[in-house]
Amino acid sequence: MTLSDAPLDAHDQEQALLRAVEDRFPTTIARLAGLVRIPSVSWDAFDRVHVRRSAERTAELLRETGVFETVDIDGVETADGYAGQPAVIATRPAEPGQPTVLLYAHHDVQPQGSADDWRTPPFEPTLRDGRLYGRGASDDKAGVMTHIAAVEALSAATSGRPKIGISVFIEGEEENGSRSFADFLEKHKAALGADAIIVADSDNPSTSVPGLTVSLRGNVTMKVTVRTLGHASHSGMLGGAVPDAMLATVRLLDSLWDERGAVAVSGLVSRADGPSGGDESDVRRDAELLEGVTTIGAGTVHDRLWNQPAITITGIDAPSVDEASNTLLPAVSVRLSARIAPGDDAARAFEAIERHLREHAPFGAHIEITQPDLGQPFLVDTAGPAVGLMKRAMEDGWGAQPAETGIGGSIPFIAALAEVYPEAEILVTGVEDPATMAHSPNESQDLGVLRRAISAEALFLHRFARVDEDIR
């Protein structure tokens, strides 16, 4: 769309902005599909060349907007020698007296998992019933395209002369724990400083109702190894007299929950004043809970998902059923993942879980805890002016009142952003919905949600330049 160089009033600019979103939306979908075709899995066991390709394509898309003065690809090496995956940074300085916004998303993705579980090829984007299927189609390459399309719409509405400063940080290792994130922020602290930060990596209550995420649980993970024997032994010869590691592990793990399935670790806390309510039927539907299987825990659905801790065993090292022999196992290892409530502290929660495991070790089993990884929870200050501005932009962009939501999952780097930029308002938005299936086979992006999310963010960027001085 070509706009006259003659200045438009605010209303006309917003109409031009929304038309630009619509006019360019087929191009946005095509670009998203191109990103999905790049298998940018950031896990250590996967080829890093694909993450580099993804960063290069993302940088190319940012340059094509014509908005940014600088677009660079960079990665940092941490003190322990880990070479960070390539991230993309783009910057445009603000006009005098205008605020700056930082746009965050990530271009790396989760592994595909078993190809047999996918109805379509995981890295061949497939459009069906208004949804684009493919790994990363939503989490978070749709977030990347939300930022790019919103900036393009803002540029179209302002004849290529946005007043606000815009910085973009597209991370390349979020799905691998953001291991170099703190070092990267330290290196680029000045370039990424902003008055407001939009993190496009969350979800929405439905395809018709937008969500502004105001609370996130933290994450504590660890490897737990249980040992009871110096070597494996014949289960028929010694079974019934000596405890094997599997028996001890099963008894130990069972102590983590009460009979209702609620976490039973002393010292883990719940948030008392968080958003409550929710419909259990939604949980049953979204999880495809099998007939006769009950939900777990106590309290409302939102309490259990957003305000209370949760513990999951996400992996176990033990012989497979097909390879099992009649043997007492000397050692068993599990991966324990705990989600901790907003307001709790990750280090304190780790200590509580470690203490529980050691105190509840059955039969005197030896407990070894290694590979700890901590991520802090986060609460948004909803009284800030940028929050109100984003809610109004969401209402206008979606045609529906936004909901303040919590997230049961974790985005630990948000706490790091808040620590480095304590004066910035952090706005957690996203393009997912209950049917997205992020991290799972058959991940998909609802295209109506994507279009509305772009419109809302573009409206926010446009209005951010017209707010009073105290927005900053």
N, C-alpha and C positions, 0 to 999 in steps of 0.2 A: 504494500500500500504506500502511495506517495502522498505526503502531506505538504501543504503550502508552507513556505517560510514565514508567512504572517503568523504572529502569535495568536494562539487560541485561548479562550477563557478556560477556567478550571473545569467547568462542566463539559465543554466541548473536548478538552484534552482527555477527560476520562472516557467519553464516548469513543474517541479515536483509539484510546488505549484498548478498550474492550473489543473494538472491531479488529485491531491488530492481532489480539489473541486468537479470535475466530479465524481470521484470514490466513494466519500462519499455522493453524493447528495441524493441517495435514503434513506440513513440513516438520513440525514438532514430533509427530508420531513416527515419521520416517527416520528422523535423527535418533529417536529413542530406540527404534528397531536396530539401527546400525550399531549403537552402543551395546545392545543385548547380544549381538553376534560375537562380541569380543569376550572370551571366557576369562575375565579378569579376577580369578580366584587368588586371594592374597595369602592363603595359608602356605606355610613353609615348604610343604611337599610338592607344590605346584610350580609350573614354569613362570618365572617372573616376567618373561618377555610379554606376556599377554596384559599384565597390569601396566607395563610401560606403553603398550599400544593403546590401551584405554585412556591413559593420561594424555597421550599425544592427541588423540581424537577429541578429548574434552577440551584441551587447550585450543585446538583448531576451531571448535565451535564457539568458544569464548572470543577468540580473535574476530570471527565472522560477525559478531554483534556490532563491531565498530565503536564500542563504548569505552573500552579499557585502554589505558595508556601503556600498561605492562601486562603481559601474560607469560608466566614462567612455570617450568616444571622443576621440582626439587625434591630431594629426600635427604634425610640426615642419618648419621650413624650414632647410635646411643653409646653410653659409656661402657656397656657390657659387650660392645662389638656388633650389635644387631644393625644391619643395614636397612633403614626404613624404605618402604615402598614409595614410588613416586607420587607426589601430590601436585596439584595445580593451584597456582595463586594468580589472581588477576586483580588489578587495582585501578581505580579512577578517583582522583582527589576531588573533594567537595569544593564547591564555590565558597567564597568567604562567608562565614556565618551560617553555613548549612551543615546539617549532621551527616554522619557516615553510617552506613549499614554494612554488616558483614554477612554474607550468604554462605552457609555451610551445607555440604552434602558429601557423599562418598561414592567413588566410582568402582570400588572393588566389590566382589560378590562372594557369597557362600559357595562351597562345592555343590555340584549338582546332585550328589547322592546316587542312588541306583537309577540308571536310565530306564529300567523296567517299570519304575513307579511313575514315570512321566507319560502323559497322554500325547504330548507333542515333544519334539526334540528340544532339550533344555536351552540350547544356544542358537536355536532357529526361531526367531520371533514369529508367533502365530496369532492372527486376529480371529477371535471367535466370540460372537454374542456381546460385542461391545467391550471386550477385554483383550489386552495384549498379553499373551503367555510367553514365558521364558525366564530363565534365571537372571535376576537383577532388573526385570521389567518394572518392578515396583521398588524394591529395596536394593539400591537406592538410586538407580539410574533415572527413574522418573523424578526423583528429587533433584538430580543434576539438571534435567531438562526443565523442571519448574523454574529454577533460577534463570537459566539461559533465556527461556521464552518470556519470562516476566521482564527481564532487562531489555529484551528486544522490543516488547510492547511499550515500555516506558520510553525508550529511545524514539519509537515511531510517534508517540503522543507529544513529545517535546522537540520534535524536529532534530533529533540527534544531540540535544543539549540538556541532559538531565542536570539538575542543580545539585543533588545530593552526592556525597561520596559513596562509592560502591566498591567493596572488596569482596572477593570470592575465594573461598578455600574449599577445594574438592579433594578430600582425603583419599589415600589409596590403600589403607590397611585397617579400616574400621572393623571389618569382619574378622580380623586377626588380632583383635585386642588393642588396637591403636598404640602399639608398643613404643613408637617413636614420637607420639603426639606431644608430650611435654617438651621434649628437646626441640621439636619443630616449632612449637609456639615460642619458645625462648629465642630461637634464631630469627623468627619473623614477627616478633611481638609488635614492633612499630607499624609494619605494613598491614597487620590484621586488626589493629585497634579500631573500635567502632563504638557508636552510641547505642546501637541495637544490633543484636545477632539473631538471625533467623536460621534455625536448625531444621531443615526439611528432611526428617528421618523418623517420623512417627506415624500415627494412624488416625482414623476418623471413626465415629460411632457407627456410621452407615454411609452408603453411597450418596445420600441426600443431605446429611447433617455433618457440618465440619466440626473438627475437634481442635482445641488448643490445649496441648498437654501441659499441665501445671505441676505434676508430681511424677517422679520416677523412682522406682526401687533401685537400690544399689546391688552389687554383685560380689560374692565371695566364692572363689573356686579353689579347689585343692585336690591333690592326689593323696589318697589314704591307702596305705598298705598294712594288711593284717597278717602277722606271722605267728604260727603256733608250733611248727616242727622244723627240725634241722634238715629234713629231707622227706621226699614223698615215700609213702609206705602202702602196702597192700591193704585195701579197705576191709577185706575179709579177715585178715590176721589181727589187725589192731582196732578196727572199727568198733565203737561202743565203749572203748576204754580211754582213748586219747582224742582230744578235740582237733579236728582238722581246721584249716584256715577258713574254709567255706562256711562251716557251721558257726564259727566265731564271727565271721563277717555278717552273716545273715542276722544273728542275734544283735550285733552292734548296730547295724543299720536300722533294725526295727525300733531301736530305742529313740530314734530321732523324731518319731511321730507318736501321737496318742492314738487311741482306738478310732477316733473320727478322721484321722489323717492330718490333723493340725500339728504344726511344728511343736515339739516338746523339749526344745533346747532352752535351758534356763539362761537368761541374760539377753536373749533376742527380744526386741521390743516391737510394738505395733504403734502406728500413728492413730491417735485418738480423734483428731479433728479433721480427718481427710474426707473427701467425697465418698458418700455411702450410697446404698441402693443397688440397682442393677437387677436384671432378670435372669434367673437360673436357666430358663429355657434357652436363652441366647447362648449360654456356655455349652449346654448339651448339643445344640445345633452346630456351633462353630467347631467344637472338638470332635463331632460325630461320636459322642459317647454311646457305647453299645447298649442295647436294651437290657435293663436290669442292673446296669452299673450305676452306682450313686456318685455324686460329687463328694468332695472331701472338705474338711475344715469346718469352721464355725463362723457365724456372722453373715452379713450380707455379701452378695457376690463381689461388689466393689471393694468391700473390706478385705476379702480374701485375695483379690487380684491386685489391689493397689496399696493397701494400708498395712498388711500383715506380712511377716516373713514367710518364705517357702523354701523347701529343700528338695532337690531332685538328684538322683543318681543318674548321671548322663553316660556313664561308660563303666565297663567292668572287664578286667583281664582274668579270664578263666578258660579252661578248655571248652571248645564247642561241643554240642551234643554229639555230633558225628564223630568227634575225635576223643570222646571221653573214655577213660579206662577206669577200672576198679581201683582207684587210688585216692588216698587221703592227701589233700593238697597242703603243702607246707606254707604257702603264701597266696594271698589274693589281693589285688589292687582295684580300687574304684575311683572314679572321678566324681567328686561331690560338688554340686553347684547350688549355692544358696542365694536367694534374693532377699535383700534386707529392706525394711520399711523406710520411707522418707523420715528423716529426723534421727535415724540411727547412724552409727559410725562404722565404717567397714573394718578398721583395725580392731575395734572393740568386739565386733561381731565375730571376726576370725578367732579371737581369743576365746570367746564363749563356746564356739563350736569345737575348737581344739580341746578345751577343758572337758566338754561333754564326752567327746570320743575317748579320751584317756580315762575318765572316771567310769565309763560304762563298758570298758573292754572286758568281754566275758572270758572266763577261764584263765585270767591272767595273760591274755594274748598281748603280744608286742605290737604297738601302734607306731607307724612312721608316717609323718605328714610332710609332704614336699610340694613343690610347684604352686605355692600360693599366689593368687592373683586377686587384687582388691579393686573395687570400683565404688566410689561414693554415690549415695542417693542424692536426689536434688529436688528442691521445692522452688517454684517460680513465685516471685513477688507480684501478685496480680493487681496491685494498686498502681503500678507504673503507667505512665501515659502511653507508652508504646503498646502495652497490652490492650488498652482500650482502643487504640487506633487499629490494631490488628483484628480485634473482634468486629469492629464496624466494617472493615474491609472484607472479612470473611462473610459477614451477613450480606453485603452487597454483591460479592463475587459468587456466592453460593445460592443466594435467595433463601437462606434459612439461618435462624439464630444459632451461633456456634455454642458448643458445649465445652465446659471445662472438664478435662478428663485426666485420669492418671494412667500410668503405664506400668504393667506388671513386670515387663522386661527392664533392661538397664541400658543407659547410654552414659557410661562413666566419664567420658571426656567432657560432658557438659559441666560437671563440677570443676574440672580443670579450667574450662573457659571462664567460669565465674570467678575462679581464684586469680587468674591472670588479668581479667578485665572486670574488676568488681563494680565499676560504675555502669557497665553496659546492661541493658535489659535483654534477657534471653527469651526468645519466642520459639517454642518447639511446635512445629507444624508437620504436616506430612501428607502423603498421597495414598496411604494404605486404607483398606476397609476390611470388615470381618471376613471377606472371601478371598483376600489377597494371598494367603498362605506363604508369606515371606519365610525364607529359610527351608521351606518344605518343597517336595515335588509339586509341579504344576503351579508355581508362583505366577501371578498375573496382576495386571494393572487395569482397573476400570478407567476407561478413557474419559467418561463424563467427570469423574472425580479429578482426573488430571487437568482437564480444561478449567474446571471451577477453581482448583488450587492455584493455577497460573493466574487467573483473573484476580483472585483475592490478593496474591502477593504483589501483582503489578499495581493494584489499587493502593496497597500499603506503601509501596515505594513512591508512588506519585504523591500521596498525601503526606508522607514523611517530610517532604520538602516544604510543606506549607504550614506545619505546626508551629506553635509558639516556641520561644527559646528554651522554655523549661523542659521540653522533651529530652534535652540532653543533660 
